[in-house]
Amino acid sequence: MAVTLDEQLLEILACPCPEHAPLRVGSPGDPEADALTCTSCGRVFPVRDGIPVLLLDEATGGPGNSEASGTDDA
Ligand SMILES: [Zn+2]
């Protein structure tokens, strides 16, 4: 079941990345996921008990954090 967030809240929320880009509901692989995805950096933030956790430490995906982490460690 997809997380339902108030549209006004979604407008206020922004990714903590330097772009402070808006977020959209769901993850790249699952639009119904309880998560928010940054429209700029692609980080996926979890939503716990209806509360978005907009912390870079909690985010998955995004730059420098690919699924195959460690394989492209220049
Ligand atoms: Zn971002």
N, CA, C, O and the ligand as a Tripos MOL2 file, in Angstrom:
@<TRIPOS>MOLECULE
protein
  297   295    75     0     0
PROTEIN
NO_CHARGES

@<TRIPOS>ATOM
      1 N           0.8490   -1.2040    0.0000 N.3       1 MET1
      2 CA          0.0000    0.0000    0.0000 C.3       1 MET1
      3 C           0.8790    1.2470    0.0000 C.2       1 MET1
      4 O           1.8060    1.3720    0.8000 O.2       1 MET1
      5 N           0.5800    2.1340   -0.8810 N.am      2 ALA2
      6 CA          1.4060    3.3280   -1.0070 C.3       2 ALA2
      7 C           1.1590    4.2630    0.1640 C.2       2 ALA2
      8 O           0.0580    4.3530    0.7090 O.2       2 ALA2
      9 N           2.2060    4.9380    0.5170 N.am      3 VAL3
     10 CA          2.0820    5.9370    1.5700 C.3       3 VAL3
     11 C           1.2680    7.1140    1.0390 C.2       3 VAL3
     12 O           1.4290    7.5350   -0.1060 O.2       3 VAL3
     13 N           0.4070    7.6240    1.8800 N.am      4 THR4
     14 CA         -0.3870    8.7730    1.4650 C.3       4 THR4
     15 C           0.0190    9.9950    2.2820 C.2       4 THR4
     16 O          -0.1710   10.0480    3.4970 O.2       4 THR4
     17 N           0.5690   10.9450    1.5990 N.am      5 LEU5
     18 CA          1.0010   12.1660    2.2590 C.3       5 LEU5
     19 C           0.2110   13.3460    1.7060 C.2       5 LEU5
     20 O          -0.1360   13.3920    0.5260 O.2       5 LEU5
     21 N          -0.0540   14.2690    2.5710 N.am      6 ASP6
     22 CA         -0.7660   15.4500    2.1480 C.3       6 ASP6
     23 C          -0.0030   16.1600    1.0320 C.2       6 ASP6
     24 O           1.2170   16.3020    1.1040 O.2       6 ASP6
     25 N          -0.7170   16.6010    0.0080 N.am      7 GLU7
     26 CA         -0.0360   17.2370   -1.1190 C.3       7 GLU7
     27 C           0.7250   18.4800   -0.6860 C.2       7 GLU7
     28 O           1.8150   18.7600   -1.1860 O.2       7 GLU7
     29 N           0.1470   19.2150    0.2390 N.am      8 GLN8
     30 CA          0.8370   20.4120    0.7240 C.3       8 GLN8
     31 C           2.1090   20.0360    1.4570 C.2       8 GLN8
     32 O           3.1240   20.7280    1.3650 O.2       8 GLN8
     33 N           2.0420   18.9230    2.1920 N.am      9 LEU9
     34 CA          3.2440   18.4740    2.8870 C.3       9 LEU9
     35 C           4.3160   18.0790    1.8850 C.2       9 LEU9
     36 O           5.4930   18.3940    2.0600 O.2       9 LEU9
     37 N           3.9000   17.3920    0.8420 N.am     10 LEU10
     38 CA          4.8560   16.9860   -0.1910 C.3      10 LEU10
     39 C           5.5120   18.2140   -0.8260 C.2      10 LEU10
     40 O           6.6920   18.1810   -1.1760 O.2      10 LEU10
     41 N           4.7460   19.2900   -0.9720 N.am     11 GLU11
     42 CA          5.3220   20.4880   -1.5740 C.3      11 GLU11
     43 C           6.3680   21.1070   -0.6630 C.2      11 GLU11
     44 O           7.3450   21.6960   -1.1260 O.2      11 GLU11
     45 N           6.1490   20.9650    0.6440 N.am     12 ILE12
     46 CA          7.0810   21.5520    1.6070 C.3      12 ILE12
     47 C           8.3450   20.7110    1.7210 C.2      12 ILE12
     48 O           9.4510   21.2390    1.8350 O.2      12 ILE12
     49 N           8.1640   19.3980    1.6900 N.am     13 LEU13
     50 CA          9.3020   18.5050    1.8710 C.3      13 LEU13
     51 C          10.2740   18.6390    0.7180 C.2      13 LEU13
     52 O           9.8810   18.8400   -0.4310 O.2      13 LEU13
     53 N          11.5420   18.5260    1.0440 N.am     14 ALA14
     54 CA         12.5630   18.5610    0.0120 C.3      14 ALA14
     55 C          13.6960   17.6320    0.4230 C.2      14 ALA14
     56 O          13.9530   17.4110    1.6070 O.2      14 ALA14
     57 N          14.3510   17.1070   -0.5710 N.am     15 CYS15
     58 CA         15.4890   16.2370   -0.3070 C.3      15 CYS15
     59 C          16.6100   17.0500    0.3570 C.2      15 CYS15
     60 O          16.8350   18.2030   -0.0110 O.2      15 CYS15
     61 N          17.3020   16.4670    1.3150 N.am     16 PRO16
     62 CA         18.4260   17.1620    1.9470 C.3      16 PRO16
     63 C          19.6710   17.2470    1.0680 C.2      16 PRO16
     64 O          20.6970   17.7760    1.4920 O.2      16 PRO16
     65 N          19.5830   16.7320   -0.1410 N.am     17 CYS17
     66 CA         20.7240   16.8450   -1.0390 C.3      17 CYS17
     67 C          20.9140   18.3050   -1.4530 C.2      17 CYS17
     68 O          20.0030   19.1140   -1.2730 O.2      17 CYS17
     69 N          22.0790   18.6590   -2.0040 N.am     18 PRO18
     70 CA         22.3560   20.0640   -2.3510 C.3      18 PRO18
     71 C          21.3030   20.6830   -3.2610 C.2      18 PRO18
     72 O          21.1030   21.8970   -3.2270 O.2      18 PRO18
     73 N          20.6430   19.8920   -4.0540 N.am     19 GLU19
     74 CA         19.6370   20.4280   -4.9660 C.3      19 GLU19
     75 C          18.3380   20.7710   -4.2480 C.2      19 GLU19
     76 O          17.5350   21.5560   -4.7530 O.2      19 GLU19
     77 N          18.1280   20.1780   -3.0580 N.am     20 HIS20
     78 CA         16.8660   20.3500   -2.3340 C.3      20 HIS20
     79 C          15.6800   20.1390   -3.2690 C.2      20 HIS20
     80 O          14.7310   20.9230   -3.3000 O.2      20 HIS20
     81 N          15.7690   19.0860   -4.0040 N.am     21 ALA21
     82 CA         14.7560   18.7990   -5.0120 C.3      21 ALA21
     83 C          13.4890   18.2590   -4.3540 C.2      21 ALA21
     84 O          13.5370   17.7080   -3.2550 O.2      21 ALA21
     85 N          12.3610   18.4210   -5.0350 N.am     22 PRO22
     86 CA         11.1080   17.8590   -4.5190 C.3      22 PRO22
     87 C          11.1420   16.3410   -4.5300 C.2      22 PRO22
     88 O          11.9530   15.7210   -5.2180 O.2      22 PRO22
     89 N          10.2400   15.7590   -3.7510 N.am     23 LEU23
     90 CA         10.1860   14.3120   -3.6070 C.3      23 LEU23
     91 C           8.8880   13.7950   -4.2060 C.2      23 LEU23
     92 O           7.8790   14.4990   -4.2560 O.2      23 LEU23
     93 N           8.9380   12.5560   -4.6550 N.am     24 ARG24
     94 CA          7.6990   11.9360   -5.1110 C.3      24 ARG24
     95 C           7.5050   10.6240   -4.3610 C.2      24 ARG24
     96 O           8.4580   10.0080   -3.8820 O.2      24 ARG24
     97 N           6.2550   10.2220   -4.2770 N.am     25 VAL25
     98 CA          5.9140    9.0410   -3.4900 C.3      25 VAL25
     99 C           6.3500    7.7700   -4.2110 C.2      25 VAL25
    100 O           6.2670    7.6710   -5.4360 O.2      25 VAL25
    101 N           6.8110    6.8130   -3.4350 N.am     26 GLY26
    102 CA          7.2020    5.5240   -3.9860 C.3      26 GLY26
    103 C           8.6890    5.4570   -4.2520 C.2      26 GLY26
    104 O           9.4010    6.4570   -4.1650 O.2      26 GLY26
    105 N           9.1430    4.2640   -4.5760 N.am     27 SER27
    106 CA         10.5380    4.0800   -4.9380 C.3      27 SER27
    107 C          10.6120    3.7840   -6.4330 C.2      27 SER27
    108 O           9.6000    3.4560   -7.0530 O.2      27 SER27
    109 N          11.8110    3.9000   -7.0160 N.am     28 PRO28
    110 CA         11.9460    3.6850   -8.4640 C.3      28 PRO28
    111 C          11.4130    2.3220   -8.9070 C.2      28 PRO28
    112 O          10.8290    2.1950   -9.9830 O.2      28 PRO28
    113 N          11.6180    1.3130   -8.0720 N.am     29 GLY29
    114 CA         11.1950   -0.0330   -8.4580 C.3      29 GLY29
    115 C           9.7910   -0.3810   -8.0010 C.2      29 GLY29
    116 O           9.2290   -1.3830   -8.4430 O.2      29 GLY29
    117 N           9.2080    0.4390   -7.1140 N.am     30 ASP30
    118 CA          7.9010    0.1180   -6.5550 C.3      30 ASP30
    119 C           7.1420    1.4020   -6.2180 C.2      30 ASP30
    120 O           7.3650    2.0030   -5.1670 O.2      30 ASP30
    121 N           6.2490    1.8170   -7.1120 N.am     31 PRO31
    122 CA          5.4850    3.0550   -6.8830 C.3      31 PRO31
    123 C           4.6010    2.9810   -5.6430 C.2      31 PRO31
    124 O           4.1400    4.0040   -5.1370 O.2      31 PRO31
    125 N           4.3680    1.7530   -5.1560 N.am     32 GLU32
    126 CA          3.5090    1.5800   -3.9940 C.3      32 GLU32
    127 C           4.2960    1.5090   -2.6960 C.2      32 GLU32
    128 O           3.7200    1.3170   -1.6260 O.2      32 GLU32
    129 N           5.5870    1.6620   -2.7860 N.am     33 ALA33
    130 CA          6.4250    1.5090   -1.6050 C.3      33 ALA33
    131 C           6.2160    2.6540   -0.6230 C.2      33 ALA33
    132 O           5.8830    3.7740   -1.0090 O.2      33 ALA33
    133 N           6.4180    2.3490    0.6400 N.am     34 ASP34
    134 CA          6.3660    3.3980    1.6640 C.3      34 ASP34
    135 C           7.6910    4.1360    1.6580 C.2      34 ASP34
    136 O           8.5280    3.9550    2.5430 O.2      34 ASP34
    137 N           7.8630    4.9530    0.6670 N.am     35 ALA35
    138 CA          9.1330    5.6500    0.5070 C.3      35 ALA35
    139 C           8.9200    6.9050   -0.3200 C.2      35 ALA35
    140 O           7.9070    7.0650   -1.0000 O.2      35 ALA35
    141 N           9.8930    7.7800   -0.2420 N.am     36 LEU36
    142 CA          9.8870    8.9940   -1.0560 C.3      36 LEU36
    143 C          11.1790    9.0340   -1.8540 C.2      36 LEU36
    144 O          12.2600    8.7870   -1.3210 O.2      36 LEU36
    145 N          11.0560    9.3430   -3.1240 N.am     37 THR37
    146 CA         12.2270    9.3710   -3.9940 C.3      37 THR37
    147 C          12.5140   10.8040   -4.4310 C.2      37 THR37
    148 O          11.6180   11.5320   -4.8590 O.2      37 THR37
    149 N          13.7700   11.1880   -4.3130 N.am     38 CYS38
    150 CA         14.1770   12.5130   -4.7650 C.3      38 CYS38
    151 C          14.1190   12.5590   -6.2900 C.2      38 CYS38
    152 O          14.5460   11.6260   -6.9690 O.2      38 CYS38
    153 N          13.5830   13.6640   -6.8150 N.am     39 THR39
    154 CA         13.4570   13.7800   -8.2650 C.3      39 THR39
    155 C          14.7630   14.2230   -8.9040 C.2      39 THR39
    156 O          14.8740   14.2620  -10.1290 O.2      39 THR39
    157 N          15.7600   14.5600   -8.0750 N.am     40 SER40
    158 CA         17.0320   15.0090   -8.6240 C.3      40 SER40
    159 C          18.1210   13.9580   -8.4450 C.2      40 SER40
    160 O          18.6900   13.4750   -9.4240 O.2      40 SER40
    161 N          18.4080   13.6050   -7.1990 N.am     41 CYS41
    162 CA         19.5430   12.7220   -6.9520 C.3      41 CYS41
    163 C          19.1330   11.2530   -6.9490 C.2      41 CYS41
    164 O          19.9860   10.3700   -7.0400 O.2      41 CYS41
    165 N          17.8440   10.9870   -6.8450 N.am     42 GLY42
    166 CA         17.3750    9.6240   -6.9130 C.3      42 GLY42
    167 C          17.4460    8.8630   -5.6020 C.2      42 GLY42
    168 O          17.1740    7.6630   -5.5710 O.2      42 GLY42
    169 N          17.8060    9.5370   -4.5210 N.am     43 ARG43
    170 CA         17.8150    8.8690   -3.2240 C.3      43 ARG43
    171 C          16.3910    8.4860   -2.8260 C.2      43 ARG43
    172 O          15.4230    9.1860   -3.1270 O.2      43 ARG43
    173 N          16.3030    7.3610   -2.1450 N.am     44 VAL44
    174 CA         15.0020    6.8790   -1.6830 C.3      44 VAL44
    175 C          14.9790    6.9400   -0.1660 C.2      44 VAL44
    176 O          15.8150    6.3340    0.5050 O.2      44 VAL44
    177 N          14.0120    7.6790    0.3690 N.am     45 PHE45
    178 CA         13.9020    7.8470    1.8100 C.3      45 PHE45
    179 C          12.7440    7.0180    2.3380 C.2      45 PHE45
    180 O          11.6690    6.9880    1.7390 O.2      45 PHE45
    181 N          12.9660    6.3460    3.4600 N.am     46 PRO46
    182 CA         11.8910    5.5290    4.0270 C.3      46 PRO46
    183 C          10.8240    6.3990    4.6820 C.2      46 PRO46
    184 O          11.0900    7.5230    5.1090 O.2      46 PRO46
    185 N           9.6150    5.8560    4.7510 N.am     47 VAL47
    186 CA          8.5330    6.5140    5.4780 C.3      47 VAL47
    187 C           8.1080    5.5640    6.5910 C.2      47 VAL47
    188 O           7.6030    4.4710    6.3330 O.2      47 VAL47
    189 N           8.3200    5.9930    7.8250 N.am     48 ARG48
    190 CA          8.0380    5.1340    8.9660 C.3      48 ARG48
    191 C           6.8410    5.6670    9.7390 C.2      48 ARG48
    192 O           6.8480    6.8030   10.2130 O.2      48 ARG48
    193 N           5.8270    4.8440    9.8580 N.am     49 ASP49
    194 CA          4.6090    5.2540   10.5590 C.3      49 ASP49
    195 C           4.0560    6.5560    9.9830 C.2      49 ASP49
    196 O           3.5380    7.4060   10.7080 O.2      49 ASP49
    197 N           4.1780    6.6890    8.6630 N.am     50 GLY50
    198 CA          3.6260    7.8560    7.9980 C.3      50 GLY50
    199 C           4.5080    9.0840    8.0780 C.2      50 GLY50
    200 O           4.1300   10.1590    7.6140 O.2      50 GLY50
    201 N           5.6790    8.9270    8.6650 N.am     51 ILE51
    202 CA          6.5760   10.0730    8.8210 C.3      51 ILE51
    203 C           7.7930    9.8820    7.9260 C.2      51 ILE51
    204 O           8.5550    8.9340    8.1160 O.2      51 ILE51
    205 N           7.9850   10.7690    6.9560 N.am     52 PRO52
    206 CA          9.1480   10.6560    6.0830 C.3      52 PRO52
    207 C          10.4450   10.8840    6.8580 C.2      52 PRO52
    208 O          10.5730   11.8340    7.6300 O.2      52 PRO52
    209 N          11.3880    9.9940    6.6320 N.am     53 VAL53
    210 CA         12.6880   10.1220    7.2830 C.3      53 VAL53
    211 C          13.6610   10.6940    6.2660 C.2      53 VAL53
    212 O          14.2860    9.9660    5.4950 O.2      53 VAL53
    213 N          13.7720   12.0230    6.2830 N.am     54 LEU54
    214 CA         14.5840   12.6850    5.2610 C.3      54 LEU54
    215 C          16.0050   12.8930    5.7660 C.2      54 LEU54
    216 O          16.4690   14.0200    5.9410 O.2      54 LEU54
    217 N          16.6710   11.7830    5.9920 N.am     55 LEU55
    218 CA         18.0600   11.8220    6.4410 C.3      55 LEU55
    219 C          18.9180   11.1180    5.4060 C.2      55 LEU55
    220 O          18.5780   10.0300    4.9410 O.2      55 LEU55
    221 N          20.0320   11.7430    5.0480 N.am     56 LEU56
    222 CA         20.9050   11.1330    4.0480 C.3      56 LEU56
    223 C          21.4100    9.7830    4.5320 C.2      56 LEU56
    224 O          21.6290    8.8700    3.7360 O.2      56 LEU56
    225 N          21.5940    9.6620    5.8510 N.am     57 ASP57
    226 CA         22.0830    8.3990    6.3970 C.3      57 ASP57
    227 C          21.0580    7.2810    6.2380 C.2      57 ASP57
    228 O          21.4170    6.1040    6.1950 O.2      57 ASP57
    229 N          19.7930    7.6510    6.1510 N.am     58 GLU58
    230 CA         18.7290    6.6570    6.0570 C.3      58 GLU58
    231 C          18.3570    6.3750    4.6080 C.2      58 GLU58
    232 O          17.6330    5.4200    4.3270 O.2      58 GLU58
    233 N          18.8390    7.1840    3.7020 N.am     59 ALA59
    234 CA         18.4470    7.0560    2.3070 C.3      59 ALA59
    235 C          19.1640    5.8890    1.6480 C.2      59 ALA59
    236 O          20.2710    5.5130    2.0350 O.2      59 ALA59
    237 N          18.5120    5.3330    0.6560 N.am     60 THR60
    238 CA         19.1440    4.3130   -0.1670 C.3      60 THR60
    239 C          19.1790    4.8210   -1.6040 C.2      60 THR60
    240 O          18.3920    5.6840   -1.9920 O.2      60 THR60
    241 N          20.0900    4.2800   -2.3740 N.am     61 GLY61
    242 CA         20.2240    4.7260   -3.7540 C.3      61 GLY61
    243 C          20.8890    6.0830   -3.8270 C.2      61 GLY61
    244 O          21.4860    6.5500   -2.8570 O.2      61 GLY61
    245 N          20.7810    6.7070   -4.9760 N.am     62 GLY62
    246 CA         21.3930    8.0060   -5.1530 C.3      62 GLY62
    247 C          22.8400    7.8810   -5.5540 C.2      62 GLY62
    248 O          23.3570    6.7710   -5.6860 O.2      62 GLY62
    249 N          23.5060    9.0090   -5.7510 N.am     63 PRO63
    250 CA         24.8940    9.0160   -6.2170 C.3      63 PRO63
    251 C          25.8340    8.3820   -5.2080 C.2      63 PRO63
    252 O          25.7360    8.6300   -4.0060 O.2      63 PRO63
    253 N          26.7310    7.5760   -5.7000 N.am     64 GLY64
    254 CA         27.7450    6.9710   -4.8290 C.3      64 GLY64
    255 C          27.2070    5.8770   -3.9400 C.2      64 GLY64
    256 O          27.8990    5.4220   -3.0290 O.2      64 GLY64
    257 N          25.9980    5.4490   -4.1840 N.am     65 ASN65
    258 CA         25.4040    4.4100   -3.3400 C.3      65 ASN65
    259 C          24.6010    3.4550   -4.2070 C.2      65 ASN65
    260 O          23.4400    3.1630   -3.9210 O.2      65 ASN65
    261 N          25.2270    2.9780   -5.2620 N.am     66 SER66
    262 CA         24.5380    2.0910   -6.1740 C.3      66 SER66
    263 C          24.3320    0.7220   -5.5360 C.2      66 SER66
    264 O          24.9110    0.4120   -4.4950 O.2      66 SER66
    265 N          23.4980   -0.0870   -6.1760 N.am     67 GLU67
    266 CA         23.2110   -1.4100   -5.6290 C.3      67 GLU67
    267 C          24.4690   -2.2500   -5.5240 C.2      67 GLU67
    268 O          24.6420   -3.0170   -4.5770 O.2      67 GLU67
    269 N          25.3410   -2.0990   -6.5010 N.am     68 ALA68
    270 CA         26.5830   -2.8620   -6.4940 C.3      68 ALA68
    271 C          27.6990   -2.0280   -5.8700 C.2      68 ALA68
    272 O          28.7430   -1.8000   -6.4810 O.2      68 ALA68
    273 N          27.4590   -1.5870   -4.6620 N.am     69 SER69
    274 CA         28.4290   -0.7180   -4.0080 C.3      69 SER69
    275 C          29.7290   -1.4620   -3.7830 C.2      69 SER69
    276 O          29.7460   -2.6280   -3.3900 O.2      69 SER69
    277 N          30.8050   -0.7630   -4.0410 N.am     70 GLY70
    278 CA         32.1050   -1.3670   -3.8170 C.3      70 GLY70
    279 C          32.7280   -1.9160   -5.0620 C.2      70 GLY70
    280 O          33.9350   -2.1580   -5.0900 O.2      70 GLY70
    281 N          31.9430   -2.1240   -6.1030 N.am     71 THR71
    282 CA         32.4990   -2.6980   -7.3230 C.3      71 THR71
    283 C          33.1280   -1.6270   -8.1980 C.2      71 THR71
    284 O          33.9490   -1.9230   -9.0660 O.2      71 THR71
    285 N          32.7370   -0.3800   -7.9620 N.am     72 ASP72
    286 CA         33.2410    0.6980   -8.7840 C.3      72 ASP72
    287 C          33.9060    1.7330   -7.8990 C.2      72 ASP72
    288 O          33.6290    2.9290   -7.9850 O.2      72 ASP72
    289 N          34.7840    1.2450   -7.0530 N.am     73 ASP73
    290 CA         35.4050    2.0990   -6.0770 C.3      73 ASP73
    291 C          36.6750    2.6970   -6.6380 C.2      73 ASP73
    292 O          37.7560    2.1370   -6.4570 O.2      73 ASP73
    293 N          36.5630    3.8230   -7.3140 N.am     74 ALA74
    294 CA         37.7440    4.4280   -7.9380 C.3      74 ALA74
    295 C          38.5770    5.0610   -6.8770 C.2      74 ALA74
    296 O          39.6250    5.6340   -7.1740 O.2      74 ALA74
    297 ZN         18.0700   14.6270   -3.6550 Zn       75 ZN75
@<TRIPOS>BOND
     1     1     2 1
     2     2     3 1
     3     3     4 2
     4     3     5 am
     5     5     6 1
     6     6     7 1
     7     7     8 2
     8     7     9 am
     9     9    10 1
    10    10    11 1
    11    11    12 2
    12    11    13 am
    13    13    14 1
    14    14    15 1
    15    15    16 2
    16    15    17 am
    17    17    18 1
    18    18    19 1
    19    19    20 2
    20    19    21 am
    21    21    22 1
    22    22    23 1
    23    23    24 2
    24    23    25 am
    25    25    26 1
    26    26    27 1
    27    27    28 2
    28    27    29 am
    29    29    30 1
    30    30    31 1
    31    31    32 2
    32    31    33 am
    33    33    34 1
    34    34    35 1
    35    35    36 2
    36    35    37 am
    37    37    38 1
    38    38    39 1
    39    39    40 2
    40    39    41 am
    41    41    42 1
    42    42    43 1
    43    43    44 2
    44    43    45 am
    45    45    46 1
    46    46    47 1
    47    47    48 2
    48    47    49 am
    49    49    50 1
    50    50    51 1
    51    51    52 2
    52    51    53 am
    53    53    54 1
    54    54    55 1
    55    55    56 2
    56    55    57 am
    57    57    58 1
    58    58    59 1
    59    59    60 2
    60    59    61 am
    61    61    62 1
    62    62    63 1
    63    63    64 2
    64    63    65 am
    65    65    66 1
    66    66    67 1
    67    67    68 2
    68    67    69 am
    69    69    70 1
    70    70    71 1
    71    71    72 2
    72    71    73 am
    73    73    74 1
    74    74    75 1
    75    75    76 2
    76    75    77 am
    77    77    78 1
    78    78    79 1
    79    79    80 2
    80    79    81 am
    81    81    82 1
    82    82    83 1
    83    83    84 2
    84    83    85 am
    85    85    86 1
    86    86    87 1
    87    87    88 2
    88    87    89 am
    89    89    90 1
    90    90    91 1
    91    91    92 2
    92    91    93 am
    93    93    94 1
    94    94    95 1
    95    95    96 2
    96    95    97 am
    97    97    98 1
    98    98    99 1
    99    99   100 2
   100    99   101 am
   101   101   102 1
   102   102   103 1
   103   103   104 2
   104   103   105 am
   105   105   106 1
   106   106   107 1
   107   107   108 2
   108   107   109 am
   109   109   110 1
   110   110   111 1
   111   111   112 2
   112   111   113 am
   113   113   114 1
   114   114   115 1
   115   115   116 2
   116   115   117 am
   117   117   118 1
   118   118   119 1
   119   119   120 2
   120   119   121 am
   121   121   122 1
   122   122   123 1
   123   123   124 2
   124   123   125 am
   125   125   126 1
   126   126   127 1
   127   127   128 2
   128   127   129 am
   129   129   130 1
   130   130   131 1
   131   131   132 2
   132   131   133 am
   133   133   134 1
   134   134   135 1
   135   135   136 2
   136   135   137 am
   137   137   138 1
   138   138   139 1
   139   139   140 2
   140   139   141 am
   141   141   142 1
   142   142   143 1
   143   143   144 2
   144   143   145 am
   145   145   146 1
   146   146   147 1
   147   147   148 2
   148   147   149 am
   149   149   150 1
   150   150   151 1
   151   151   152 2
   152   151   153 am
   153   153   154 1
   154   154   155 1
   155   155   156 2
   156   155   157 am
   157   157   158 1
   158   158   159 1
   159   159   160 2
   160   159   161 am
   161   161   162 1
   162   162   163 1
   163   163   164 2
   164   163   165 am
   165   165   166 1
   166   166   167 1
   167   167   168 2
   168   167   169 am
   169   169   170 1
   170   170   171 1
   171   171   172 2
   172   171   173 am
   173   173   174 1
   174   174   175 1
   175   175   176 2
   176   175   177 am
   177   177   178 1
   178   178   179 1
   179   179   180 2
   180   179   181 am
   181   181   182 1
   182   182   183 1
   183   183   184 2
   184   183   185 am
   185   185   186 1
   186   186   187 1
   187   187   188 2
   188   187   189 am
   189   189   190 1
   190   190   191 1
   191   191   192 2
   192   191   193 am
   193   193   194 1
   194   194   195 1
   195   195   196 2
   196   195   197 am
   197   197   198 1
   198   198   199 1
   199   199   200 2
   200   199   201 am
   201   201   202 1
   202   202   203 1
   203   203   204 2
   204   203   205 am
   205   205   206 1
   206   206   207 1
   207   207   208 2
   208   207   209 am
   209   209   210 1
   210   210   211 1
   211   211   212 2
   212   211   213 am
   213   213   214 1
   214   214   215 1
   215   215   216 2
   216   215   217 am
   217   217   218 1
   218   218   219 1
   219   219   220 2
   220   219   221 am
   221   221   222 1
   222   222   223 1
   223   223   224 2
   224   223   225 am
   225   225   226 1
   226   226   227 1
   227   227   228 2
   228   227   229 am
   229   229   230 1
   230   230   231 1
   231   231   232 2
   232   231   233 am
   233   233   234 1
   234   234   235 1
   235   235   236 2
   236   235   237 am
   237   237   238 1
   238   238   239 1
   239   239   240 2
   240   239   241 am
   241   241   242 1
   242   242   243 1
   243   243   244 2
   244   243   245 am
   245   245   246 1
   246   246   247 1
   247   247   248 2
   248   247   249 am
   249   249   250 1
   250   250   251 1
   251   251   252 2
   252   251   253 am
   253   253   254 1
   254   254   255 1
   255   255   256 2
   256   255   257 am
   257   257   258 1
   258   258   259 1
   259   259   260 2
   260   259   261 am
   261   261   262 1
   262   262   263 1
   263   263   264 2
   264   263   265 am
   265   265   266 1
   266   266   267 1
   267   267   268 2
   268   267   269 am
   269   269   270 1
   270   270   271 1
   271   271   272 2
   272   271   273 am
   273   273   274 1
   274   274   275 1
   275   275   276 2
   276   275   277 am
   277   277   278 1
   278   278   279 1
   279   279   280 2
   280   279   281 am
   281   281   282 1
   282   282   283 1
   283   283   284 2
   284   283   285 am
   285   285   286 1
   286   286   287 1
   287   287   288 2
   288   287   289 am
   289   289   290 1
   290   290   291 1
   291   291   292 2
   292   291   293 am
   293   293   294 1
   294   294   295 1
   295   295   296 2
@<TRIPOS>SUBSTRUCTURE
     1 MET1         2 RESIDUE 1 A MET
     2 ALA2         6 RESIDUE 1 A ALA
     3 VAL3        10 RESIDUE 1 A VAL
     4 THR4        14 RESIDUE 1 A THR
     5 LEU5        18 RESIDUE 1 A LEU
     6 ASP6        22 RESIDUE 1 A ASP
     7 GLU7        26 RESIDUE 1 A GLU
     8 GLN8        30 RESIDUE 1 A GLN
     9 LEU9        34 RESIDUE 1 A LEU
    10 LEU10       38 RESIDUE 1 A LEU
    11 GLU11       42 RESIDUE 1 A GLU
    12 ILE12       46 RESIDUE 1 A ILE
    13 LEU13       50 RESIDUE 1 A LEU
    14 ALA14       54 RESIDUE 1 A ALA
    15 CYS15       58 RESIDUE 1 A CYS
    16 PRO16       62 RESIDUE 1 A PRO
    17 CYS17       66 RESIDUE 1 A CYS
    18 PRO18       70 RESIDUE 1 A PRO
    19 GLU19       74 RESIDUE 1 A GLU
    20 HIS20       78 RESIDUE 1 A HIS
    21 ALA21       82 RESIDUE 1 A ALA
    22 PRO22       86 RESIDUE 1 A PRO
    23 LEU23       90 RESIDUE 1 A LEU
    24 ARG24       94 RESIDUE 1 A ARG
    25 VAL25       98 RESIDUE 1 A VAL
    26 GLY26      102 RESIDUE 1 A GLY
    27 SER27      106 RESIDUE 1 A SER
    28 PRO28      110 RESIDUE 1 A PRO
    29 GLY29      114 RESIDUE 1 A GLY
    30 ASP30      118 RESIDUE 1 A ASP
    31 PRO31      122 RESIDUE 1 A PRO
    32 GLU32      126 RESIDUE 1 A GLU
    33 ALA33      130 RESIDUE 1 A ALA
    34 ASP34      134 RESIDUE 1 A ASP
    35 ALA35      138 RESIDUE 1 A ALA
    36 LEU36      142 RESIDUE 1 A LEU
    37 THR37      146 RESIDUE 1 A THR
    38 CYS38      150 RESIDUE 1 A CYS
    39 THR39      154 RESIDUE 1 A THR
    40 SER40      158 RESIDUE 1 A SER
    41 CYS41      162 RESIDUE 1 A CYS
    42 GLY42      166 RESIDUE 1 A GLY
    43 ARG43      170 RESIDUE 1 A ARG
    44 VAL44      174 RESIDUE 1 A VAL
    45 PHE45      178 RESIDUE 1 A PHE
    46 PRO46      182 RESIDUE 1 A PRO
    47 VAL47      186 RESIDUE 1 A VAL
    48 ARG48      190 RESIDUE 1 A ARG
    49 ASP49      194 RESIDUE 1 A ASP
    50 GLY50      198 RESIDUE 1 A GLY
    51 ILE51      202 RESIDUE 1 A ILE
    52 PRO52      206 RESIDUE 1 A PRO
    53 VAL53      210 RESIDUE 1 A VAL
    54 LEU54      214 RESIDUE 1 A LEU
    55 LEU55      218 RESIDUE 1 A LEU
    56 LEU56      222 RESIDUE 1 A LEU
    57 ASP57      226 RESIDUE 1 A ASP
    58 GLU58      230 RESIDUE 1 A GLU
    59 ALA59      234 RESIDUE 1 A ALA
    60 THR60      238 RESIDUE 1 A THR
    61 GLY61      242 RESIDUE 1 A GLY
    62 GLY62      246 RESIDUE 1 A GLY
    63 PRO63      250 RESIDUE 1 A PRO
    64 GLY64      254 RESIDUE 1 A GLY
    65 ASN65      258 RESIDUE 1 A ASN
    66 SER66      262 RESIDUE 1 A SER
    67 GLU67      266 RESIDUE 1 A GLU
    68 ALA68      270 RESIDUE 1 A ALA
    69 SER69      274 RESIDUE 1 A SER
    70 GLY70      278 RESIDUE 1 A GLY
    71 THR71      282 RESIDUE 1 A THR
    72 ASP72      286 RESIDUE 1 A ASP
    73 ASP73      290 RESIDUE 1 A ASP
    74 ALA74      294 RESIDUE 1 A ALA
    75 ZN75       297 GROUP 0 **** ****
